[in-house]
Structure formats: C-alpha cells, structure tokens
Amino acid sequence: MAVVNVTEKNFEAEVLKSSLPVLVDFWAEWCGPCKMIGPIVEEIAGELNGKLKVVKINVDEASELAAEHNIMSIPTLMVFKNGEVVDQIVGAMGKAQLLAKIQPKLG
C-alpha cells in the first residue's frame, strides 16, 4: 500500500475513521531529518501493509492540522488507533528503532 498524502480535507476519513492503526508522518519539504526518515517510513508502509496504514502530512500545507496536534518540531510521527493518538515519536531514527516503537501498537 502506498503512503497517502493527507490534508485537512481528508484527515478524518483517512486517519480518524481508519479501521487499521495509522502512522502519521508530519514533515516538510525543507526539513533534512524528514528527508532521512521518509524512505524508512515508506519501507515500513510496504512491510506492514494490511496491519498499518501510513500517511504523510506536509505541515506547510496543513498548518491547522499541525497546530491542532501541537507539532513543535518535525519530523513528528504519531500512531493513531481508533481515532486516538496512542504514541508520538519526535525526530529521525533508524528503521529498527521505529519498528520497535510501532509494532507493539498494532496488536
């Protein structure tokens, strides 16, 4: 499953009403660490297809969503389950570390 780009318009449908847990990547084009973690997030989307939905939110294009979720620094990754935030990960990290944080939330 490809990573879905989410905006204010489709956030509720894609994230809050998703039947799967959702990993939301808050990022921006100018953010170096976001570019480092981007390919890792996409790999995870492929590997956990069917167990996890992965979406990206560009904070410059969706500033209201970023403000609503108190995004102070990027990249910030949030895991939503049944419309609720169950985890928040701030900053870039390696794939193994990221999977270790995400996988317990899938059960």
Residue frames as a rotation matrix with the C-alpha (Angstrom) as fourth column:
MET 1
0.581 0.814 0.000 0.00
0.814 -0.581 0.000 0.00
0.000 0.000 -1.000 0.00
ALA 2
-0.196 -0.650 0.735 1.34
0.596 -0.674 -0.436 3.39
0.778 0.352 0.520 -0.95
VAL 3
-0.642 -0.062 -0.764 1.78
0.680 -0.507 -0.530 6.19
-0.355 -0.859 0.368 1.54
VAL 4
0.237 0.834 0.499 -1.23
0.915 -0.363 0.174 8.53
0.326 0.415 -0.849 1.40
ASN 5
-0.871 -0.422 0.253 -0.78
0.337 -0.886 -0.318 12.30
0.359 -0.192 0.914 1.44
VAL 6
0.006 0.894 -0.447 -3.30
0.989 0.060 0.134 13.74
0.147 -0.443 -0.884 3.89
THR 7
-0.749 -0.109 0.654 -4.66
0.105 -0.993 -0.046 17.28
0.655 0.034 0.755 4.22
GLU 8
-0.831 0.517 0.204 -7.27
-0.419 -0.341 -0.841 18.93
-0.366 -0.785 0.500 6.42
LYS 9
-0.156 0.837 -0.524 -9.90
-0.975 -0.047 0.216 17.76
0.156 0.545 0.824 3.89
ASN 10
0.357 0.315 -0.879 -9.27
-0.407 0.900 0.157 14.02
0.841 0.301 0.450 4.18
PHE 11
-0.641 -0.682 0.351 -7.70
-0.587 0.142 -0.797 13.71
0.494 -0.717 -0.492 7.66
GLU 12
-0.158 0.648 0.745 -10.88
-0.893 0.229 -0.388 12.49
-0.422 -0.726 0.542 9.35
ALA 13
0.794 0.523 -0.309 -11.63
-0.608 0.680 -0.410 9.85
-0.004 0.513 0.858 6.69
GLU 14
0.399 -0.719 -0.569 -8.03
-0.286 0.493 -0.822 8.65
0.871 0.491 -0.008 6.26
VAL 15
-0.646 -0.760 0.069 -6.84
-0.239 0.115 -0.964 8.77
0.725 -0.639 -0.256 9.89
LEU 16
-0.645 0.376 0.666 -9.61
-0.753 -0.162 -0.638 9.11
-0.132 -0.912 0.388 12.47
LYS 17
0.400 0.905 0.146 -12.02
-0.832 0.426 -0.356 6.67
-0.384 0.021 0.923 10.77
SER 18
-0.159 -0.543 -0.824 -9.42
-0.794 0.567 -0.220 4.14
0.587 0.619 -0.522 9.62
SER 19
0.888 0.457 -0.056 -10.08
-0.359 0.762 0.539 0.55
0.289 -0.459 0.841 10.66
LEU 20
0.427 -0.831 -0.357 -6.30
0.708 0.553 -0.439 -0.02
0.562 -0.066 0.824 10.79
PRO 21
0.434 -0.441 -0.785 -3.84
0.542 -0.569 0.619 1.74
-0.720 -0.694 -0.008 13.10
VAL 22
0.829 -0.107 0.549 -2.38
0.433 -0.497 -0.752 4.75
0.353 0.861 -0.366 11.26
LEU 23
-0.040 -0.886 -0.462 1.18
0.848 -0.274 0.454 6.06
-0.529 -0.373 0.762 11.33
VAL 24
0.902 0.344 0.260 1.08
0.427 -0.799 -0.424 9.79
0.062 0.493 -0.868 10.57
ASP 25
-0.141 -0.989 -0.036 4.32
0.972 -0.145 0.186 11.41
-0.189 -0.008 0.982 9.43
PHE 26
0.904 0.311 -0.294 4.28
0.283 -0.950 -0.135 15.20
-0.321 0.039 -0.946 9.96
TRP 27
-0.073 -0.961 0.267 7.01
0.855 0.077 0.513 16.56
-0.514 0.266 0.816 7.67
ALA 28
0.741 0.228 -0.632 8.08
-0.128 -0.876 -0.465 19.47
-0.659 0.425 -0.620 5.45
GLU 29
0.915 -0.336 0.222 10.00
0.300 0.201 -0.932 19.77
0.269 0.920 0.285 2.18
TRP 30
0.448 -0.755 0.478 12.78
-0.453 -0.653 -0.607 21.89
0.771 0.055 -0.635 3.79
CYS 31
0.612 -0.125 0.781 13.35
-0.761 0.173 0.625 19.53
-0.214 -0.977 0.011 6.74
GLY 32
-0.199 -0.836 -0.512 16.58
-0.880 0.382 -0.282 17.49
0.431 0.394 -0.811 6.46
PRO 33
-0.823 -0.114 0.556 15.73
-0.431 0.764 -0.481 14.85
-0.370 -0.635 -0.678 9.10
CYS 34
0.242 0.964 0.108 12.29
-0.517 0.222 -0.827 14.43
-0.821 0.145 0.552 7.43
LYS 35
0.489 -0.127 -0.863 14.04
-0.846 0.172 -0.505 13.51
0.212 0.977 -0.023 4.19
MET 36
-0.644 -0.765 -0.022 16.17
-0.717 0.613 -0.330 10.97
0.266 -0.197 -0.944 6.09
ILE 37
-0.698 0.403 0.593 13.20
-0.250 0.638 -0.728 9.25
-0.671 -0.656 -0.344 7.71
GLY 38
0.051 0.787 -0.615 10.91
-0.908 -0.220 -0.357 9.45
-0.416 0.576 0.703 4.64
PRO 39
-0.153 -0.143 -0.978 12.27
-0.745 0.667 0.019 6.35
0.650 0.731 -0.208 2.87
ILE 40
-0.983 -0.184 -0.027 12.19
-0.110 0.692 -0.714 4.40
0.150 -0.698 -0.700 6.17
VAL 41
-0.424 0.902 0.083 8.53
-0.485 -0.148 -0.862 5.32
-0.765 -0.406 0.501 6.66
GLU 42
0.183 0.490 -0.852 7.80
-0.983 0.101 -0.154 4.16
0.011 0.866 0.500 3.09
GLU 43
-0.615 -0.461 -0.640 9.58
-0.436 0.875 -0.211 0.82
0.657 0.149 -0.739 3.68
ILE 44
-0.929 0.307 0.208 7.55
-0.090 0.357 -0.930 0.28
-0.359 -0.882 -0.304 6.85
ALA 45
-0.092 0.934 -0.345 4.36
-0.833 -0.262 -0.488 1.05
-0.546 0.243 0.802 4.88
GLY 46
0.009 0.026 -1.000 5.24
-0.833 0.554 0.007 -1.76
0.554 0.832 0.027 2.48
GLU 47
-0.798 -0.454 -0.397 6.28
-0.186 0.811 -0.555 -4.25
0.574 -0.369 -0.731 5.16
LEU 48
-0.876 0.482 -0.027 3.28
0.137 0.195 -0.971 -3.69
-0.463 -0.854 -0.237 7.43
ASN 49
-0.702 0.630 -0.332 0.73
-0.629 -0.330 0.704 -3.45
0.334 0.703 0.628 4.60
GLY 50
-0.060 0.779 -0.625 -2.62
0.025 0.627 0.779 -4.71
0.998 0.031 -0.057 5.87
LYS 51
0.027 0.005 -1.000 -1.61
0.956 0.293 0.027 -4.15
0.293 -0.956 0.003 9.51
LEU 52
-0.137 -0.209 -0.968 -0.78
0.553 -0.827 0.100 -0.43
-0.822 -0.522 0.229 9.42
LYS 53
0.663 0.300 0.686 -1.85
0.726 -0.479 -0.493 2.48
0.180 0.825 -0.535 7.25
VAL 54
-0.260 -0.817 -0.515 0.83
0.798 -0.482 0.362 5.13
-0.544 -0.317 0.777 6.66
VAL 55
0.681 0.491 0.543 0.06
0.701 -0.651 -0.291 8.75
0.210 0.579 -0.788 5.80
LYS 56
-0.529 -0.839 -0.129 2.16
0.849 -0.525 -0.068 11.90
-0.011 -0.145 0.989 5.41
ILE 57
0.716 0.692 -0.089 1.07
0.694 -0.720 -0.013 15.40
-0.073 -0.053 -0.996 6.34
ASN 58
-0.305 -0.771 0.559 3.06
0.756 -0.553 -0.350 18.34
0.579 0.315 0.752 4.99
VAL 59
-0.093 0.268 -0.959 2.98
0.909 -0.370 -0.192 20.85
-0.406 -0.889 -0.210 7.86
ASP 60
-0.884 -0.237 -0.404 3.39
0.072 -0.921 0.383 23.79
-0.463 0.309 0.831 5.47
GLU 61
-0.774 0.627 -0.086 0.29
-0.152 -0.053 0.987 22.76
0.614 0.777 0.137 3.52
ALA 62
0.226 0.856 -0.465 -1.73
0.361 0.370 0.856 21.60
0.905 -0.361 -0.226 6.54
SER 63
-0.681 -0.613 0.399 -0.70
-0.075 -0.484 -0.872 24.07
0.728 -0.624 0.283 9.23
GLU 64
0.071 0.785 0.616 -4.07
-0.891 -0.227 0.393 23.79
0.448 -0.577 0.683 11.02
LEU 65
0.809 0.188 -0.557 -3.58
-0.036 0.962 0.272 20.03
0.586 -0.200 0.785 11.50
ALA 66
-0.165 -0.951 -0.260 -0.03
0.468 0.157 -0.870 20.61
0.868 -0.265 0.419 12.74
ALA 67
-0.610 -0.015 0.792 -1.27
-0.520 -0.747 -0.415 23.21
0.598 -0.665 0.448 15.24
GLU 68
0.439 0.891 0.112 -4.19
-0.736 0.286 0.614 21.00
0.515 -0.352 0.782 16.32
HIS 69
0.839 -0.176 -0.515 -1.74
0.293 0.943 0.156 18.19
0.458 -0.282 0.843 17.18
ASN 70
0.884 -0.468 0.013 0.80
-0.300 -0.543 0.784 20.52
-0.360 -0.697 -0.620 18.84
ILE 71
0.640 -0.705 0.304 3.55
0.759 0.521 -0.390 19.70
0.117 0.481 0.869 16.36
MET 72
0.834 -0.395 -0.385 6.53
-0.117 -0.809 0.577 21.69
-0.539 -0.436 -0.721 17.68
SER 73
-0.200 -0.914 -0.352 9.31
-0.765 -0.079 0.639 20.02
-0.612 0.397 -0.684 15.73
ILE 74
0.879 0.459 -0.131 9.48
-0.427 0.633 -0.646 17.77
-0.214 0.623 0.752 12.71
PRO 75
-0.407 0.714 -0.569 9.65
-0.267 0.502 0.822 15.02
0.873 0.487 -0.014 11.85
THR 76
-0.577 0.360 0.733 6.97
-0.714 0.213 -0.667 14.00
-0.396 -0.908 0.134 14.31
LEU 77
-0.655 0.388 -0.649 5.34
-0.191 0.746 0.638 10.61
0.731 0.542 -0.414 13.85
MET 78
-0.447 0.586 0.676 2.06
-0.847 -0.033 -0.531 9.79
-0.289 -0.809 0.511 15.56
VAL 79
-0.926 0.261 -0.273 0.32
0.145 0.913 0.381 6.45
0.349 0.313 -0.883 15.80
PHE 80
-0.415 0.879 0.233 -3.48
-0.909 -0.394 -0.133 6.69
-0.025 -0.267 0.963 15.80
LYS 81
-0.932 0.253 -0.261 -5.68
0.225 0.965 0.131 3.77
0.285 0.063 -0.957 16.79
ASN 82
-0.127 0.979 -0.161 -9.48
0.982 0.147 0.120 4.05
0.141 -0.143 -0.980 16.70
GLY 83
0.495 0.369 0.787 -9.14
0.458 -0.880 0.124 7.80
0.738 0.299 -0.605 16.18
GLU 84
0.986 -0.167 0.006 -6.93
-0.081 -0.445 0.892 8.30
-0.146 -0.880 -0.452 19.27
VAL 85
0.307 -0.949 -0.073 -3.21
-0.637 -0.148 -0.756 9.08
0.707 0.279 -0.650 19.47
VAL 86
0.993 0.024 -0.116 -1.51
0.061 0.735 0.676 6.09
0.102 -0.678 0.728 21.13
ASP 87
0.279 -0.948 -0.157 2.10
0.793 0.135 0.594 7.11
-0.542 -0.290 0.789 20.52
GLN 88
0.995 -0.095 -0.036 4.17
-0.099 -0.843 -0.529 10.07
0.020 0.530 -0.848 19.42
ILE 89
0.351 -0.926 0.142 7.73
0.835 0.378 0.401 9.86
-0.425 -0.022 0.905 18.13
VAL 90
0.952 -0.049 -0.301 9.72
-0.132 -0.956 -0.262 13.06
-0.275 0.289 -0.917 17.63
GLY 91
0.151 -0.955 -0.256 12.86
-0.808 -0.269 0.525 13.19
-0.570 0.127 -0.812 15.50
ALA 92
0.447 -0.094 -0.890 14.50
-0.723 0.548 -0.421 10.93
0.527 0.831 0.177 12.96
MET 93
0.075 -0.451 0.889 15.64
-0.731 0.581 0.357 7.46
-0.678 -0.677 -0.286 13.93
GLY 94
-0.827 -0.459 -0.323 16.66
-0.558 0.612 0.560 4.19
-0.059 0.644 -0.763 12.35
LYS 95
-0.192 0.782 -0.593 14.21
-0.623 0.370 0.690 1.65
0.759 0.501 0.416 10.98
ALA 96
-0.403 -0.002 -0.915 14.75
0.447 0.872 -0.199 -0.90
0.798 -0.490 -0.351 13.77
GLN 97
-0.958 0.039 -0.285 14.09
0.238 -0.451 -0.860 1.72
-0.162 -0.892 0.423 16.47
LEU 98
-0.630 0.755 -0.183 10.99
-0.776 -0.601 0.191 2.96
0.034 0.263 0.964 14.67
LEU 99
-0.158 0.559 -0.814 9.59
-0.303 0.757 0.579 -0.55
0.940 0.338 0.049 14.19
ALA 100
-0.688 -0.165 -0.706 10.24
0.552 0.513 -0.658 -1.31
0.471 -0.842 -0.262 17.87
LYS 101
-0.911 0.376 -0.167 8.03
-0.164 -0.704 -0.691 1.65
-0.377 -0.603 0.703 18.79
ILE 102
-0.424 0.776 -0.466 5.27
-0.892 -0.270 0.362 0.96
0.155 0.570 0.807 16.23
GLN 103
-0.552 0.175 -0.815 4.83
-0.220 0.912 0.345 -2.82
0.804 0.370 -0.465 16.37
PRO 104
-0.909 0.245 -0.338 3.51
0.413 0.406 -0.815 -3.05
-0.062 -0.880 -0.471 19.97
LYS 105
-0.609 0.696 -0.380 0.69
-0.443 -0.696 -0.565 -0.65
-0.658 -0.176 0.732 18.94
LEU 106
-0.631 0.326 -0.704 -0.53
-0.695 0.163 0.700 -2.94
0.343 0.931 0.123 16.15
GLY 107
-0.923 0.169 -0.345 -1.98
0.239 0.956 -0.172 -5.70
0.301 -0.241 -0.923 18.33
